[in-house]
């Protein structure tokens, strides 16, 4: 690849400010950084404490998302392919436009957002809604704050929240009945107009007056209605373990979410272990705990803050699920956690500084 590096080095001066191709420097920088190591060091979160740069950091998240992505294709067919393509194209266009306008480099962070966003949507959602949602998420959730490293909220969740509040009917009814058999389903293209069903998801059934709980085995493997990437607990656990082993997801956040959620849920369901396991496996709890709450930009940076942040999300998710009409809860809980993350960090930093002064 040395020849390619030399070719890019020769072309780089043409993309500098004041040169003929200067306006396209962010695009050139993104291509260069994607193929090779970036030339500059990070100034904002996420920070690396070892040779792991942002590109490899995001690449590891994408690798960890592959089991859930494959599961979405397996259960919902080729419908997922255009959703992913539209997500990358629409959101990527916003990223490139702002990078060119600001004359900044294109950050690799959108590689994760572009894949994660369709996985948190109903698989039968119209493609134009996928485009509108990801554009809103990137624009309002990240770019208005200054871009990658400055955003207060998780962009993918901002886009999903916008779709839920603006197109609640579509978001609540664009479910596709999961299919069985790799070759019987993987090579089918499903359209929302024909194949979407109006049946209740497992969490909706559990929220009903006489809940008909889905078998735990179906929740574990993913043969259920739900958002494309959240149905298979097995795939999410595999990907989540990879994130923890890679050191990408912080175990403090994940563990505190799961413990706080389990404790509050156990109290609210009266110690029913079957119902407790149901709530662990159903909905977006695992997807949110492993892949969204651990976002290094919108979550606390202090170790103590991560415990508090995770506990806040876990408690809020359980309360929203079991005590409000919003029977999911993970999305709103993480967005609330994002809002309090800077304050949590400030408190722990202040306590740390006070402790250092007392030692002196």
Secondary structure, 3 states (H helix, E strand, C coil): CHHHHHHHHHHHHHHCCCCCCHHHHHHHHHHHHHHCCCCCCCCCCCCCCCCCCHHHHHHHHHHHHHHHHHHHHHHHCCHHHHHHHHHHHHHHHHHHHHHHHHCCCCCCCHHHHHHHHHHCCECCCCHHHHHHHHHHHHHHHCHHHCCCCCCCCCHHHHHHHHHHHHCHHHHCCCEECCCCCHHHHCCCCCCHHHHEECCCCHHHHHHCCCCCCCCHHHHHHCCCCCECCCCCHHHHHHHHHHHHHHCCCCHHHHHHHHHHHHHHHHHHCCCCHHHHHHHHHCCCHHHHHHHHCCCCCCCCCCHHHHHHHHHHHHHHHHHHHHHCCCCCCHHHHHHHHHHHHHHHHHHHHHHHHHHHHHHC
